[in-house]
Structures are given as structure tokens and as C-alpha cells.
Amino acid sequence: MATPEAPAASAQSGPNHGMRIFLIWLPLTVIADLLIWFALYPHLPPGRMSSSAQHQQFDIAFMALLCAPVLLFVWIYAAYALVNWRHREGDEEDGPPIFGNARIQATWISVTAVIVLGLFVFGTFELIVPAGAGAGEGPAPIWKPNAANPLQVQVIGQQWAFTYRYPQFGGMESSQLLLPDQRWVEFHVTSLDVIHSFWAYKLGVKADANPGVDNIAYTKPQELGIFRVQCNELCGLWHGAMYNYGQVVTPAAFQAWASALQFKQANNGILAALPPYRTTYDPTVVPQLASSIVKIDGITGAAGYYYPPQDPVTP
């Protein structure tokens, strides 16, 4: 006469489905992670144009390595279940009445806890080591790069353009962002009107530009080339057109450009007309700051000077 434990005992004598799934999952996981690391990793965004971009690229690749085994396990288990445990015509028998499995429960809790806590430690470490990973840290950064004399660049957002001031070169202002290769850059991001967001994607830098706030971000360019800068915060009618391009050049080329522009602005009176360099500006100096762009680049605008000429109206 069959006992209540008989169905469970019969189930245990069948094939070891867990081992089968593991033997399918293991080689596919190894292949997937090798492809991610050696084939996909070098081409992942945002690239390696700066220290912060390189760290972000590594973070994405590392997390992809962790995600691949989990995703493959879900797919393999689902496919295995469809093949082996699907309903078959004429089979009306119930499965074995098994309740609870301490080993599976303990394994599930342990593995998920290790994954979550591991990602927490990894994420915290990555934020500390690369000095905020290119994100704005507010006026009092918690983490700073261990570098002497970083280049300071003030990013000024306004509807609908970015301009840049270089306090170490007399506070001269430019609509062009040039950075020297292999030197730490300390961005001071602020706004003259509404909330903008300074996003230099290939540099791995993104910092909100808030009126009256000095938002500091760090990065170290390490490849020559051109990168796009755009506003990543909806800021009004021409938000989509608020972008320009920056360039990483050699230290000698940067020094020559910055010194020449400082000399030019000093001679034509622009530096004298600009308000003294500050980390933030009162809105009353907006026309004074923006009018210098007209003199530098020949841009004509509306009454406030800082609206592009294609704007239909001055808000």
C-alpha cells in the first residue's frame, strides 16, 4: 500500500533536472561573458574620452557581466520547463504534493542578498574613486580628484545657449569650450534664468545648471577630439536647439588659444565690461554677460541679448 511519501520519493528517483539546467547554463554563461568583455566592452558608450566616461563604460560592462548569467538562467529554465514539463495529451495526473524546500529557499535568499549588497558596495566605490563619476556634486564636493591646479571652467546656462568662463585666464568668456588633454577639469555649472542641464555625453559629465547654485563636477580628458554639449533639462521653447560642441586639444594648443582670447578680450574692452568672475550671478547682470557674446561671436539677439536671432519672440 502506497504511503503519503511515495510520490515525493518517486519524484526524487527521476532525472536530476537541476544538474541538467546547470550544465546547459554554465557554458552559455561563460561564452556570453567572454563576448561581453572582449567584443562588446570596448564599444560601449560613452567611450573613453575622459576619466569619468571610462569609469561609466566599465560600470556598464561589469553590470552586463553580472546580468548575463541571471538572464540566461531565466531563459534556459523557461525553455527547459516548456520542453520537459509541458502538458501532454491524456496526462491527467497531478504532480507530487511537495511543500517547501529549505535548501532552495536558503539559496535564493543568500544569492539575491549577495547580489544586492555587492552592487551597493560596487556602486559606492565607483562613485568615490572617480570623484563623483562626472556628476554634479553641488557647491561643496564630497569627493575631489587628487590633482594639483585643475583647470576651472564655469558653465553658464541661459535660454538657449551655453557659454564658458575661464577664471584662471582673467575670467574671459567664450561660446566655445576647449579643454586640454590629460589635465583635470573642474566644472562650475550655473544658470542665469531657468534650470538647465550641462551634458557632455562623451566626457561622461552631466550636472544641473540651477540659478544661484554652483554645481561642481570633475573629469580628466584623455583623448583628443570633438564632443557634443547639450541641455538635458526641458528649459523652454528652444530647448532642443540648445547645444554646441567642445573640443579636447593638446595642452600647448589650449594654452595658445586661451591666452590669445584673453589678450583679445582685454584689448577690445570685453573683460572690463564683464562683471567680476563669481560662481553664481545675479539676474541683473544677464544682459551684461550675454552682450559679450555678441561682441565675441557677432551673434545678434533680442533685447536681453541672450536669445538667439531665430527666436520668434522674446519670452
Secondary structure by P-SEA (a helix, b strand, c coil): ccccaaaaaaaaaccaaaaaaaaaaaaaaaaaaaaaacccccccccccccaaaaaaaaaaaaaaaaaaaaaaaaaaaaaaaacccccccccccccccccccaaaaaaaaaaaaaaaaaaaaaaaaaacccccccccccccccccccccccbbbbbbbcccbbbbbbcccccccccbbbbbccbbbbbbbbbcccbbbbbcccccbbbbbccccbbbbbbbbcccbbbbbbbccccccccccccbbbbbbcaaaaaaaaaaaaaaaaaaccccccccccccccccaaaaaaaaaaaaccccccccccccccccccc
